[in-house]
């Protein structure tokens, strides 16, 4: 069952899409909550940016997963998705990968603060949630902001996942943050990356993977419980991301 309501975020009306488990209305139990970004692409394809989505609701319903999913729509205006999902202005590694300098980014901290201080309290008040079991996941830039959020609020987002995370946009800053921040409250993290993220450009694909490997090594050296998968031939596309939905959900509901 999907519910949709709007909130005010960055002076814009934004849809929040909430998936409730099959047995939600017929039970009194409380559920963990997974927060996700790029909400238009999480469930149905009707409003999906690019025409493809994860169709996550189909997997959750088929497998009777006891999990509430809260998907926050992306801002589709200009570079606003980049601005909101990047905590910092784009750095040197970004310029190296993109081949040009970018001044985008910098609103990520305010975006995460909105989730923590406004959206999460609302969700916990409206639905039967396990307040101490809040997770976060995202794709590409959504992966970057998910790992950032877990680093800023490790006592809240104790599990986080990033599919093909675009760390490269803020490579220097996210590495610096991960090295200097205590992540002891985090239970586990999941990262994955394809070997052909941009199949028409081997150099970009190699740099994209290098970016992810670098973040993984930092987290591994901190002794984190982290699962990092390199997926041969996987491209940066929702057709590829959709194939990993089962791994994503199994990661969050498993205590391994």
Rosetta blueprint (number, residue, H / E / L):
1 X L
2 X E
3 X E
4 X E
5 X E
6 X E
7 X E
8 X E
9 X E
10 X L
11 X L
12 X E
13 X E
14 X E
15 X E
16 X E
17 X E
18 X E
19 X E
20 X L
21 X L
22 X L
23 X L
24 X L
25 X L
26 X L
27 X L
28 X L
29 X L
30 X L
31 X E
32 X E
33 X E
34 X E
35 X E
36 X E
37 X L
38 X L
39 X H
40 X H
41 X H
42 X L
43 X L
44 X L
45 X L
46 X L
47 X L
48 X L
49 X L
50 X L
51 X L
52 X L
53 X L
54 X L
55 X L
56 X H
57 X H
58 X H
59 X H
60 X H
61 X H
62 X H
63 X L
64 X L
65 X L
66 X L
67 X E
68 X E
69 X E
70 X E
71 X E
72 X E
73 X L
74 X L
75 X L
76 X L
77 X L
78 X L
79 X L
80 X H
81 X H
82 X H
83 X H
84 X H
85 X H
86 X L
87 X L
88 X L
89 X E
90 X L
91 X L
92 X H
93 X H
94 X H
95 X H
96 X H
97 X H
98 X H
99 X L
100 X L
101 X L
102 X L
103 X L
104 X L
105 X E
106 X L
107 X L
108 X H
109 X H
110 X H
111 X H
112 X H
113 X H
114 X H
115 X H
116 X H
117 X H
118 X H
119 X H
120 X H
121 X H
122 X H
123 X H
124 X H
125 X H
126 X H
127 X L
128 X L
129 X E
130 X E
131 X E
132 X E
133 X E
134 X E
135 X E
136 X E
137 X E
138 X E
139 X E
140 X L
141 X H
142 X H
143 X H
144 X H
145 X H
146 X H
147 X H
148 X H
149 X H
150 X H
151 X H
152 X H
153 X L
154 X L
155 X L
156 X L
157 X E
158 X E
159 X E
160 X E
161 X E
162 X E
163 X E
164 X L
165 X L
166 X L
167 X H
168 X H
169 X H
170 X H
171 X H
172 X H
173 X H
174 X H
175 X H
176 X H
177 X H
178 X H
179 X H
180 X H
181 X L
182 X L
183 X L
184 X L
185 X L
186 X L
187 X L
188 X E
189 X E
190 X E
191 X E
192 X E
193 X E
194 X E
195 X L
196 X L
197 X L
198 X L
199 X L
200 X L
201 X L
202 X H
203 X H
204 X H
205 X H
206 X H
207 X H
208 X H
209 X H
210 X H
211 X H
212 X H
213 X H
214 X H
215 X H
216 X H
217 X H
218 X H
219 X H
220 X H
221 X H
222 X L
223 X L
224 X L
225 X L
226 X E
227 X E
228 X E
229 X E
230 X E
231 X E
232 X L
233 X L
234 X L
235 X L
236 X L
237 X L
238 X H
239 X H
240 X H
241 X H
242 X H
243 X L
244 X L
245 X H
246 X H
247 X H
248 X H
249 X H
250 X H
251 X H
252 X H
253 X H
254 X L
255 X L
256 X L
